[in-house]
Amino acid sequence: MLSRHVLLTATRAAAPARAVVPRAVFASSQIRSYATPAQADSKPPVALYGLDGTYASALYTAAVKTSSLDSVAKAISSLNDVYHKDPKLASIMEAPTLSVEDKSQIVAELQKHTGGADKEGTVKNFLSTLADYNRLGLLKGVCEKFADLMSAARGEVELTVISASSLDNKTLSRLESAVSKSQYVGQGKKLKVTNKINPDILGGLVVEIGDRTIDLSVSARIAKMNKLLTDTL
């Protein structure tokens, strides 16, 4: 959690005011510390889009060049967890009128959540760059897209299982085993399994493998039956 002092100062900064919006700056100049010509092995494994994707790719390249990819990945994962634990964080980071002191304190607080993984200081420098260019609001998206880069680098395929209620580990393991043998997973690929809860599907499962979706939910079957009855009548 962010300290009470940072919360108070950020709340004051977020109060309605006539903020001066800084002139837009090209992303390449904003990440100048990370945008030096990339070596072949430092190139991100997949192309990302959006400004948060640009920053995530730049951080990946910087981490590879400093041989700190694993530690940076751990630090970024820890920061991503903070968003789930502290619902106020996103609004604080997006406050348009944060002072230099506010941003410095926020960066310092965020560093405490990296769990000591950022020994090389790569994430610290990156956070400072975001703060300098008033881009701290992008951090959540950067964390999520950096995770996508790490999954691609590790040869992982996202397997998201959506169910009406939480599934036990045994059921998830059986699904993972079945999907890993299917045509949807390439040879040598590893599955990264996530179980999401959505009561609206009523029952059954919705399985997302990469960019493919297999809808086996009760709600989908009911919708299909309703359409069939409507068309018949």
N, C-alpha and C positions, 0 to 999 in steps of 0.2 A: 504494500500500500504506500501511496505517497504520503509524506509527512503532512501534519496539520498546517504547518507554515506555508508549504508549497500550495496546498489546496486553497488556503485563504488568499494568497497573493494571486494565484491563477484565477480565482473566482472574481476578484476585483478587476483583473485585466479583462475578463470576459464580459463585464458589464457594458451595456450599450454606450457607445462612444463614437466619435467621428474619427475612425481609424484611417490612417494614411496607408493605402495599399501600395506596396513596393512595386516598382516596374518589373515586368516579367523578364527573367533571365534564362537563356538557353540552358537546357539540362546539362549539356556538355561542360559548360563553364562552372555550373553549380557543383559538379562532382569532380572538379579538376584533380583533386588529390587521388582519385581512384581511376581516372580515365586515361591513363597513359597507355600506349599501344600494347594490346594484350598478346601474350605468347600463346602458342597453339594450345597448350595444355591448360591455360587459364581462361579459355573462352567458355562462357556459360553453356551448359549442355542443351538448353532449349531457349528459344527466343521468347521474351516477355514483352508485354505492351503496357502502355500507360506510364506516367511519371514514377509511380511506385515500382513498376517493373524495371525501369531504367536504373533506379537506385539499387534495387535488389541485385541486378546483374553486375553493377559496378562494385558492390560490396563483395560479391562472389569472386570476381576477378582479383580484387585486392587481397582477399583471404587466401586464394591460391598462390599468389605471388609472394606472400609472407609466410607460406607454409603453415597457415593457421586455420584452415578450412573447418576441421573438426571442432576446434574450440569456438570458432565464430558461430558455427551451427548450433552449438549448445547454448551459447549466450543469447542468440536470437530466439531460440526456442523458449528460453526462460522469460525473455521479454514478452513474447507472445502470450505466455501463460498469465502475465500480469494483467493483460486486458480482460481476461476471463474472471480474475479475482477482484479487480477494481473497476466497476462500471463507470466511475467518474473520469477515468483516465482519458478516454477518447475525446470527451468535451474539453478537458483541460488542454490537451495537446493541440486542439484546433482553435483555441482562443486567439483571435487576430491581433490582440494588443499586448501580448506578453512582452515584458521588459527584458533587457539583456540579463539582468539579475535573475528574473523568473526562469528564463530558459537555462541559465547556468545551473540553477538549483534542480530543475527537472532532470537535466542530464546527469547530475550527480546522484539523484535518487534512482534513476533508471540503472545506473551502473551497479548499484547495490543488489540489483536483482539478477545480475548475470552469473551469480554464484561463483565468482572467481575464475570463470572460464576464459575471460578476455585478458589473458596474461600478456599478449602482444600489444594490447591497446588498440586493435583494429576497430572494434565496435565503439570504443570510446571516441576515437577520432571521427568515426562515421556519424555518431550521434551529434557531435559538435558541428559537423558539416551541415546536418539537417537543421540544427538550431540556428546557425549563422545565416541560413537562407530561408528562415521561417517555414521550414518544411517538416517540423516535428509531427504535424497532423498526418503525414504519410506513413509514419512508422508502422502502424497496424498492417497496412497493405504490404509494406516492405517485408515484414515478418512472414506473412502468409505466402508471398511470392518467393521468398528465399527458401521456404520449406519445399515449394514446388521444384526449385532448382536442385535442392539436395536429393529429393526423391528421384529426379531424372538422373542425377549423377550416380546414384546408387543402383540404378536399374530397377527402380520400384514402379509398380503399377497400382494406382489407387483403387481400392475395393471398398466402396461405401455401401453398407447394408442398412436400409431404412426399415424400421419396424415400429409397430404400434406401442410396444413396450421393450424394455431393455432385454437383450439376448445374453445368455450365459456364455462363458468362454468355450464350453464344449460345443455348443451349436455354432459359434463363430468359427471354431477350428474346423468343423466338418464342412462348413461353407467354403472356407479358404482352401481346403484340400480339394474340394470338387471343382472350384473355379480354376485353381492352378493347373488342372489337367485339361481344361477346356481350350477351345480354339481362340478364346478372347485374350489369352495371356501368351505373349511371345516367349520363345525359348530363352532360358537364362534370366528371365525376369522374376522379380520377387514382388509379392503382394504386400501392400500396406493397408491393413484392414481397419475400418472405422465403423462403429455402430451409431447411427443417428436415430433419435426417437421422433416419431410423428404420429400422434394418435389419430389424425384425420384419415389415415389409410385403413383404419378399422381392424385390419388383420392382414396376414400374409406378409410378403416382403417386396421391397423395391430394391433391386441390386444394380448399382452403378459401377461399371468396370471401365476405367479410363473415360472415354467419351461415349460409351455405350450404356444404355439403360434397359433393364429387363424388369417390367412391371408385373409382379405377381400378387399385387395387393387385392384385398377384398373390395376396396373402393373402386378400383379399376374394373373389376368383374361386374359390380353393380351398375356402374356407368355403361358398360357394354350391353348388359341385359336391358337397361332402360332404353338405350338407343334402338336395340333390336325390337322391343315392344312398340316403341313410338313409330318406327319405320313400318312395322306390320300393320298397325292400326291406321 
